[in-house]
Amino acid sequence: MKIRVLMIDDHTLFLAGLEDILAREDDIEVVGVAGSCREGVSLAMEKRPDVIVLDLAMPGTSGVEAARILAEALPGVRMAALTMHLDRQMVFEALKSGMTGYILKEATPEEFLFALRVVARGETWLSPKVAAIVANDFVRGAAQEAPSLPVLSDREREVLHLLVKGAGTREIASRLHISKSTVDTHRRNILDKLGCENVTCLTRYALRHGLVDLDE
């Protein structure tokens, strides 16, 4: 079964070039072309394509706005942006609108065809430069959202390690050459810093966050 494609772009010569590329492929059929988003939305309702390829920056209704309309009107339709814009905000607006492909117009015909087939399968395809933007944004966001772990002193880490291994106050004091009252003070400080009520909770927290290694 052929992949039925609708293309929306206000550059007539560019559209003609794309049509020529797609016409050579046995598994792809161009069911329509449109020079504006309004025309494209209307044509999409009529033709019910498998994949809609659309430019983002067009006069009147933008590609992102059109994608939102199409995503609601044609659930399951696949959409890919084909644009020269590498603006971070535009990338994320396109993805939020329901597009699962973001192809730069600098792509080779082979890259364009590969991306089109990936999107048609229901998968996501981003041009490498776009993927880098998305990945960098994710890494920055993850770093900002990741909770910072409480800072323990070296001595507190030593006490924590022994507590998790089941050592009692007397054994910890003997092994670290400190008084039992000092061990108790460290224990209270560790419990307070980690927000735990008892050693059982402390053990779970330490293991979950990798604060101790039981093999040591």
Backbone as a ProteinNet text record, in pm:
[ID]
protein_1_A
[PRIMARY]
MKIRVLMIDDHTLFLAGLEDILAREDDIEVVGVAGSCREGVSLAMEKRPDVIVLDLAMPGTSGVEAARILAEALPGVRMAALTMHLDRQMVFEALKSGMTGYILKEATPEEFLFALRVVARGETWLSPKVAAIVANDFVRGAAQEAPSLPVLSDREREVLHLLVKGAGTREIASRLHISKSTVDTHRRNILDKLGCENVTCLTRYALRHGLVDLDE
[TERTIARY]
84.2	0	88.3	55.7	137.9	111.4	213.6	201	140.3	23.8	-46.9	-4.9	53.8	115.7	47.8	25.9	-22.4	86.2	117	221.8	163.4	205.3	157.4	278.2	292.6	405	370.3	406.5	369.6	472.4	574.4	673.9	644	589.9	543	655.2	768	879	931.9	936.2	982.4	888.3	757.3	659.2	674.3	697.7	713.8	834.9	941.5	1060.2	1033.1	958.3	923	835.3	739.1	652.2	733.4	831.2	915	993.7	1045.1	1120.5	1030.1	911.2	820.5	762	745.7	686.7	772.8	900	991.7	986	915.3	912	788.7	811.3	700.1	603.5	651.5	567.2	504.1	514.6	461.7	371.5	260	167.3	132.3	154.3	116.3	-31.6	-113.8	-258.1	-303.2	-210.5	-246.9	-134.7	-138.9	-45.8	-126.8	-82.1	-153.6	-53.8	-92.1	-2.6	-28	-126.9	-155.2	-209.3	-203	-252.5	-403.6	-473.1	-619.2	-657.9	-592.3	-618.9	-577.5	-465.5	-414.4	-505.8	-561.9	-653.7	-776.8	-830.2	-948.2	-919.4	-801.8	-763.7	-740.8	-685.2	-660.3	-791.4	-892.9	-1023.6	-1082.1	-1056.3	-1111.2	-1032.8	-899.6	-815.2	-778.4	-782.2	-745.4	-609.9	-502.8	-371	-315.4	-213.1	-143.6	-46.5	21	122	99.6	108	101	235.9	295.9	423.9	395.1	431.1	395.5	506.1	513.1	605.4	549	634	588.3	555.4	636.9	618.7	554.4	422.5	348.9	255.4	220.4	126.9	-7	-69.3	-198.3	-179.7	-253.1	-243.9	-106.8	-39.8	93.5	82.9	196	198.9	166.4	209.9	182.1	32.5	-30.9	-175.3	-251.9	-207.8	-272.3	-257.5	-138.2	-114	-206.6	-230.8	-321.9	-463.4	-506.5	-639.8	-649.1	-546	-545.7	-537.5	-458.9	-444.8	-578.6	-659.6	-790	-892.5	-885.8	-985	-958.4	-830.6	-792.5	-704.5	-761	-681.1	-606.3	-479.4	-400.3	-322.2	-351.7	-276	-133.4	-36.6	103.6	140.4	216.8	255.7	404.5	464.4	606.7	628.6	704.7	742.6	857.9	851.3	962.5	992.8	1098.2	1120.7	1269.2	1297.7	1435.9	1466.2	1365.8	1381.3	1435.9	1536.9	1600.5	1588.2	1479.7	1454.7	1403.1	1462.1	1425.5	1277.2	1222.5	1081.8	992.4	1029.1	949.2	953.3	1070	1083.2	985.5	983.6	899.6	751	719.5	580.1	531.4	618.4	582.1	557.1	643.7	627.8	504.9	478.1	359.4	230.3	236.7	116.3	71.9	159.4	124.5	213.6	307.7	400.3	498.5	528.5	626.6	749.9	756.2	874.5	913.9	1044	1093.2	1213.4	1189.6	1290.8	1335	1462.9	1514.4	1520.6	1496.6	1495.1	1633.9	1735	1869.9	1896.8	1799.2	1815	1832.6	1901.6	1914.5	1784	1759.4	1639	1633.1	1747.3	1751.2	1709.6	1757.2	1721.2	1572.4	1521.8	1379.5	1292.3	1326.4	1248.5	1254.5	1372.7	1388.2	1300.3	1305.7	1227	1077.9	1036	895.1	845.6	925.6	885.4	883.3	977.2	978.9	851.4	816.8	696.1	571.8	568.8	454.3	434.1	542.3	532.2	482.8	462.5	416.6	529.7	651.6	767.4	805.3	898	943.5	1077.5	1090.2	1218.3	1249.4	1368.6	1415.3	1546.4	1561.4	1691.1	1796.5	1918.9	2022.3	2038.4	2034.7	2049.3	1931.9	1814.1	1695.2	1702.1	1745.5	1759.4	1856.3	1961.8	2058.5	1993.6	1907.6	1837.5	1748.2	1671.8	1580.1	1657.7	1767.8	1847.2	1909.5	1964.5	2026.7	1924.5	1805.6	1700.4	1657.5	1648.5	1610.7	1715.1	1842.7	1950.1	1948.6	1931	1926	1806.5	1692.1	1571.8	1585.9	1644.9	1662.3	1755.9	1859.4	1955.9	1890.9	1802.1	1736.2	1633.2	1567.9	1461.9	1513.2	1633.5	1685.6	1707.3	1653	1670.5	1815.2	1867.1	2004.7	2006.5	2099	2109.1	2176.6	2134.7	2198.1	2348	2423.4	2568.7	2605.7	2669.9	2717.7	2868.1	2914.4	3059.5	3121.9	3252.9	3321.8	3293.7	3296.2	3271.1	3126.9	3032.5	2893.6	2874.2	2945.5	2937	2992.6	3099.3	3155	3053.9	2990.8	2890.8	2771.3	2727.7	2614.2	2644.3	2763.5	2802.3	2793.8	2842	2839.8	2697.7	2618	2479.4	2402.4	2421.1	2351.5	2396.4	2522.1	2571.7	2531.3	2457.3	2403	2485.8	2588	2672.6	2598.8	2622.1	2562.4	2652.2	2603.5	2677.8	2815.7	2823.3	2950.2	3050.8	3005.9	3096.5	3145.1	3053.6	3092.4	3194.9	3170.6	3263.6	3401.4	3404.1	3531.1	3604.4	3532	3596.2	3644	3574.4	3612.9	3693.5	3712.4	3791.6	3731.5	3600.6	3531	3439.6	3388.3	3302.7	3162.4	3091.6	2954.8	2863.1	2886.9	2803.9	2824.9	2948.7	2976.6	2905.7	2901.5	2828.9	2681.3	2625.6	2484.3	2457.7	2551.8	2536.1	2536.4	2632	2638.4	2510.1	2459.6	2337.9	2220.5	2205.6	2096.3	2110.4	2232.7	2256.8	2224.2	2262	2235.6	2085.9	2015.9	1871.4	1802.8	1847	1788.6	1815.4	1939.9	1976.3	1901.8	1882.3	1818.9	1668.2	1617.2	1473.3	1417.7	1494.6	1451.9	1422.2	1334	1295.2	1372.8	1422.5	1492.6	1595.3	1671.2	1778.7	1723.4	1605.1	1544.9	1517.6	1457.7	1431.7	1563.2	1660.9	1792.5	1857.7	1845.1	1904.8	1841.9	1708.5	1639.8	1683.1	1689.7	1728.1	1870.3	1962.1	2102.5	2123.1	2053.7	2068.2	2002.5	1887.5	1815.4	1894.8	1965.4	2039.6	2189	2228.8	2368.6	2466.9	2424	2512.6	2612.7	2582.2	2672.9	2685.6	2796	2818.2	2838	2745.2	2751.4	2864.4	2922.9	3034	3164.8	3167.1	3293.9	3319.5
-119.3	0	125.2	220.9	340.7	440.2	518.2	626.8	746.1	787.6	897.4	1029.1	1117.7	1239	1364.5	1458.8	1592.4	1692.1	1786.1	1883.9	2024.4	2104.5	2241.9	2335.1	2422.4	2516	2628.1	2751.7	2863.8	2891.6	2807.6	2822.8	2721.7	2769.2	2682.3	2598.9	2660.8	2587.4	2479.2	2510.8	2412.5	2292.6	2320	2212.4	2124.5	2188.8	2112.5	2019.9	2067.7	1984.3	1864.8	1888	1778.2	1675	1723.6	1632.6	1543.9	1602.7	1526.5	1419.3	1452.8	1355.9	1240.6	1274.5	1172	1085.4	1142.7	1068.4	949.8	953.5	844.4	726.1	743.3	639.9	551.1	420.8	326.9	318.7	351.6	334.4	463.7	571.5	700.9	758	815.8	880.1	1019.2	1121	1256.9	1274.9	1295.8	1307.8	1452.6	1545.5	1685.5	1778.5	1899.5	2004.6	2131.3	2212.2	2336	2447.9	2569.4	2683.5	2765.8	2725.9	2796.4	2696.5	2733.3	2642.7	2627	2735.3	2726	2627.2	2639.7	2546.1	2404.7	2394.5	2264.4	2192	2265.4	2204.5	2151.9	2232.2	2190.9	2066.9	2066.2	1952.6	1826.9	1845.4	1731.6	1666.2	1747.8	1694.1	1609.7	1654	1584.3	1457.8	1466.3	1355.9	1255.2	1298.1	1210.2	1141.5	1219	1161	1086.6	1007.1	940	1035.5	1116.4	1210	1347.5	1449.8	1587.6	1652.9	1704.7	1774.4	1923	2004.8	2145.5	2237.9	2351.2	2456.4	2522.7	2584	2645.6	2793.1	2865.2	3010.2	3040.3	3060.3	3094.1	3210	3288.7	3400.6	3350	3430.2	3389.7	3289.9	3181	3076.6	3010.9	2999.6	2938.8	2787.3	2724.1	2578.4	2516.9	2580.3	2528.6	2534.6	2646.7	2659.9	2556.6	2538.6	2440.1	2299.8	2269.8	2137.3	2111.4	2212.3	2196	2163.4	2234.3	2210.6	2069.1	2029.9	1898.1	1785.3	1805.5	1701.2	1672.6	1777	1759.6	1704.1	1751	1710	1571.4	1535.1	1406.2	1327	1272.6	1195.7	1082.7	1070.7	964.3	1007.3	1125.7	1171.3	1204.2	1172	1202	1334.3	1414.7	1545.9	1570.6	1632.7	1665.6	1807.2	1883.9	2017.7	2004.7	2083.2	2092.6	2240.8	2285	2427.3	2461.2	2589.7	2636.3	2689.6	2697.4	2760.7	2663.1	2709.6	2628.8	2701.1	2772	2845.7	2750.3	2756.3	2665	2671	2792.3	2806.4	2746.2	2768.1	2714	2561.9	2506.1	2360.5	2302.7	2360	2304.4	2332	2445	2471.1	2370.9	2338.3	2240.1	2103.2	2061.5	1930.5	1926.8	2036.6	2042.8	2041.8	2088.7	2096.4	1960.1	1860.9	1727	1673.2	1753.4	1705.6	1605.6	1501	1402.4	1401	1496.1	1509.3	1654.9	1681.1	1817.7	1807.7	1841.4	1825	1963.2	1985	2111.6	2108	2222.7	2228	2210.9	2211.1	2184.2	2034.3	1952.5	1806.6	1758.8	1650.2	1587.8	1515.2	1487.8	1410.1	1276.9	1212.7	1083.2	1098.6	1203.8	1227.6	1259.5	1339	1373.6	1248.7	1163.3	1041.8	948.7	937.3	852.5	905.3	1037	1098.4	1079.1	1094.2	1079.1	938.5	840.2	701	671.8	730.7	712.3	770.2	891.5	956	876.4	823.8	745.3	620.7	567.5	448.5	483.3	610.9	651.8	682.3	694.9	724.2	871	914.7	1053.6	1064.6	1167.7	1191.4	1339.6	1371.9	1509.9	1522.7	1629.4	1656	1662.7	1618.5	1614.6	1746	1859.3	1988.1	2012.7	1968.6	1985.3	1891.2	1767.9	1670.8	1722.4	1792.6	1847	1953	2036.3	2139.1	2074.2	1972.1	1903.8	1834.7	1766.6	1695.5	1791.8	1901.9	1999.4	2060.4	2087.4	2144.8	2046	1918.3	1815.9	1803.3	1803.2	1790.1	1907.8	2028.9	2146.9	2139.3	2097.7	2087.5	1982.3	1868	1760.1	1803.4	1877.6	1922.8	2021.4	2107.6	2205.9	2141.1	2034.4	1971.2	1867.7	1815.2	1710.1	1763.4	1699.2	1747.1	1731.4	1833.1	1825.5	1746.9	1654.8	1572.7	1651.7	1628.6	1696	1665.6	1762.4	1746.7	1691.4	1575.6	1514.8	1534.3	1553.1	1562.8	1424.4	1421.1	1292.2	1200.9	1256.7	1176.5	1125.1	1211.1	1168.4	1055.3	1061.7	953.5	822.7	834.3	714.6	652.9	737.2	689	629.9	698	648.5	511.4	495.6	368.3	254.7	279.6	177.2	151.3	256.3	239	150.2	176.7	99.6	-46.1	-69.3	-207.1	-276.4	-204.1	-266.2	-248.7	-166.7	-147.1	-64.8	-97.2	-23	91	167.6	285	248.6	142.7	103.6	63.5	-16.5	-62.4	55	148.2	264.7	348.9	369.9	449.3	384.4	251.7	180.3	187.1	166.4	161.8	298.6	403.9	538.7	613.7	547.3	606.4	738.8	737.1	854.3	807	900.1	863.9	826.1	752.9	712.9	834.4	936.1	1057.2	1128.1	1121.3	1181.9	1105.2	973.1	889.8	928	943.6	981.1	1117.4	1208.6	1341.9	1333	1254.7	1237	1171.5	1072.5	1003.3	1101.3	1185.1	1282.9	1380.4	1425.5	1519.3	1456.6	1329.8	1259.5	1241.6	1200.7	1182.9	1314	1423.6	1554.8	1596.5	1580.1	1623.1	1543.8	1415.3	1329.7	1318.7	1384.8	1385.3	1250	1173.4	1040.1	1037.5	944	933	824.4	726.3	615.4	556.6	459	399.5	319.7	261	186.4	278.8	392.4	492.8	542.9	561.9	609.6	511.5	383.7	280.4	282.3	290.1	293.3	415.2	530.2	654.4	644.2	596.3	588.5	495.2	381.3	285.5	337.5	402.3	452.3	561.3	642.9	754.3	725.9	603.9	567.3	634.7	663.3	731	634.1	506.1	407.1	289.4	218	96.5	-17.7	-110.7	-220.7	-318.6	-310.6	-400.4	-354.2	-229.4	-177.3	-232.1
0	0	0	-83.4	-96.1	17.4	46.1	143.7	71.3	114.6	49.5	115.2	34.6	87.7	34.4	125.7	90.5	130.1	40.8	69.8	69.6	168.9	181.8	190.5	90.4	88.2	-8.5	25.2	-60.6	-170.8	-181.4	-288.3	-398.9	-508.4	-616.1	-676.6	-702.8	-763.8	-670	-541.1	-442.9	-439.3	-440.8	-441.7	-565.3	-678.6	-802.8	-793.9	-731.3	-714.3	-624.1	-516.2	-426.1	-496.8	-573.1	-647.7	-740.8	-804.5	-897.3	-823.3	-705	-624.5	-581.7	-532.6	-481.6	-592.7	-710.6	-822.4	-864.5	-831.5	-870.6	-773.9	-660.5	-558.3	-574.3	-577.5	-599.5	-482.6	-362.8	-244.3	-196	-275.4	-233.8	-343.9	-302.6	-396.1	-344.1	-425.8	-389	-421.8	-318.4	-340.5	-349	-323.3	-334.3	-293.1	-348.4	-309.5	-286.6	-192.1	-160.8	-137	-177.3	-162.4	-38.5	42.6	167.6	268.8	394.6	499.5	491.4	460.5	449.7	340.2	225.4	115.1	154.4	224.2	264	360.9	457.3	553.8	481.9	391.1	314.7	231.7	166.8	82.5	167.5	286.9	376.3	418.3	446.3	483.9	370.2	247.4	130.8	98.3	100.5	53	161.7	287.1	398.9	375.9	363.7	336.8	458.3	434.3	545.3	613	530.2	581.4	518.7	602.2	554.3	579.5	473.1	484.1	466	563.8	552.9	600.5	533.5	574.1	699.5	777.6	901.7	885.3	809.2	794.1	659.6	664.1	542.7	571.1	469.1	488.9	541.9	625.4	680.4	792.9	787.3	889.4	883.8	999.1	1001.7	996.6	966.3	963	1097.5	1205.7	1340	1369.2	1333.5	1355	1273.3	1148.8	1062.3	1119.5	1174.6	1232.2	1350	1431.5	1545.3	1496.7	1392.2	1336.3	1279.6	1205.3	1140.6	1243.3	1348.8	1451.8	1519.4	1534.4	1597.8	1499.1	1374.7	1274.9	1217.3	1209.5	1149.3	1245.9	1352.1	1448.1	1377	1408.1	1347.2	1225.6	1171.6	1055.8	1098.4	1013.4	1043.7	978.4	1050.1	996.7	1017.7	917.5	926	876.9	952.3	907.8	809.5	704.7	609.3	597.9	663.5	681.4	681.6	661.5	671.2	810.7	896	1026.5	1131.3	1202.3	1306.6	1440.5	1458.2	1581	1688.9	1806.8	1915.1	1947	1960.3	1995.1	1887.3	1760.6	1651.3	1650.5	1681.4	1687.5	1789.2	1909.1	2014.4	1990.2	1928.8	1894.1	1790.4	1695.6	1592.2	1654.3	1742.9	1806.1	1895.8	1964.9	2051.6	1970.3	1846.1	1762.7	1711.4	1723.5	1676.8	1567.3	1521.8	1418.9	1479	1404.4	1451	1362.6	1271.3	1187.1	1175.7	1173.4	1154.7	1061.6	935.1	831.2	783.1	776.6	726	573.5	510.7	364.4	303.9	387.6	338.8	325.9	363.9	359	214.6	198.7	67	33.5	-95	-129.8	-56.6	-40	28.7	175.5	239.3	379.1	390.6	297.6	298.7	284	190.5	167.7	288.7	346.9	465.8	579.2	602.2	709.3	684.9	560.9	526.8	559	526.4	553	703.1	776.9	922.9	984.9	944.6	996.9	957.9	837.1	790.3	875.5	933.1	1019.6	1159.6	1183.7	1315.8	1411.2	1359.1	1442.7	1427.8	1509.6	1507.4	1436.3	1353.1	1286.7	1291.3	1339.8	1347.5	1273.6	1195.1	1134.2	1244.3	1215.2	1320	1397.3	1327.8	1396.9	1491.3	1451.4	1534.8	1654.7	1630.8	1739.2	1845.4	1801.5	1896.8	1985.7	1927.1	2004.6	2109.3	2066.8	2158.1	2270.6	2235	2335.3	2435.5	2386.5	2476.4	2570	2518.4	2601.9	2710.2	2672	2768.7	2879.5	2840.6	2939	3036.2	2983.2	3070.7	3164.4	3110.5	3192.5	3299.9	3263.4	3360.5	3472.1	3434.3	3534.9	3632	3578.2	3663.5	3754.9	3705	3781.9	3881.1	3855.5	3942.1	4084.2	4183.6	4320.7	4364.7	4430.1	4478.5	4608.9	4619.8	4740.3	4851.7	4976.5	5089.9	5094.3	5138.2	5146.8	5283.9	5284.1	5408	5418.5	5539.4	5560.6	5542	5529.6	5514.1	5633.6	5753.9	5873.1	5874.1	5834.3	5830.3	5728.6	5617.8	5519.6	5576.5	5654.2	5717.5	5814.5	5894.2	5989.7	5915	5810.8	5731.6	5672.9	5619.9	5559.4	5662.4	5781.6	5885.9	5937.2	5946.5	5989.3	5891.8	5762.2	5658.5	5661	5699.1	5705.6	5835.7	5922.4	6042.3	6168.3	6162.5	6280.4	6386.8	6513.4	6623.5	6668.1	6764.2	6811.6	6864.4	6946.6	7006.4	6898.1	6799.5	6692.9	6608.6	6577.4	6496.1	6570.9	6700	6780.7	6783.1	6796.5	6802.3	6669.2	6559.7	6428.9	6382.6	6422.5	6378.4	6485.2	6599.9	6708.3	6754.9	6776	6828	6941.6	7021	7134.4	7087.5	7173.1	7139.4	7126.9	7208.4	7200.3	7066.4	7016.9	6885.3	6775	6789.2	6690.8	6692.2	6812	6823	6758.6	6777.1	6716.8	6564.9	6512.1	6366	6313.7	6388.4	6344.4	6335.5	6437.3	6437.9	6320.2	6297.9	6187.9	6051.7	6036	5909.2	5888.6	5994.4	5986	5948.6	6009.6	5981.8	5836.4	5791.1	5655.8	5548.2	5573.2	5473.3	5493.6	5596.2	5618.6	5658.2	5733	5774.3	5924.6	5962.8	6103.9	6176.7	6103.2	6167.4	6071.6	6120.8	6040.6	5922.5	5938.1	5826.9	5708.8	5737.9	5633.9	5575.9	5664.6	5623.2	5525.9	5554.4	5469.2	5330.8	5325.3	5196.4	5114.7	5181.1	5113.1	5057.8	5141.3	5101.5	4983.3	4984.3	4874.5	4747.1	4761.7	4644.7	4573.5	4649.1	4589.9	4574.5	4598.7	4576.6	4670.2	4792	4887.1	4949.6	4944.9	5001.5	4905.1	4916.2	4837.9	4935.5	4939.5	5036.5	5007.2	4888.6	4855.5	4913.7	4958.5	5013.3	5151.9
[MASK]
++++++++++++++++++++++++++++++++++++++++++++++++++++++++++++++++++++++++++++++++++++++++++++++++++++++++++++++++++++++++++++++++++++++++++++++++++++++++++++++++++++++++++++++++++++++++++++++++++++++++++++++++++++++++

